[in-house]
Amino acid sequence: VERLPVDVLNPNQKNKVLVLDTRLCV
């Protein structure tokens, strides 16, 4: 939910968020 604003502010941060999302999925 809070990854949308972060993506807009820091596109590079999206990569880190994606990694965290994948870990949560696993």
Steps between C-alpha positions, in 0.01 A plus 500: 500500500782736586710382209306709247615839634849363553513390138407850387753664730777245449467284187821327604337401829244302300767236447545455875125489552468232233764290672315531832172412332654187351635394839158545654343294224748219559 
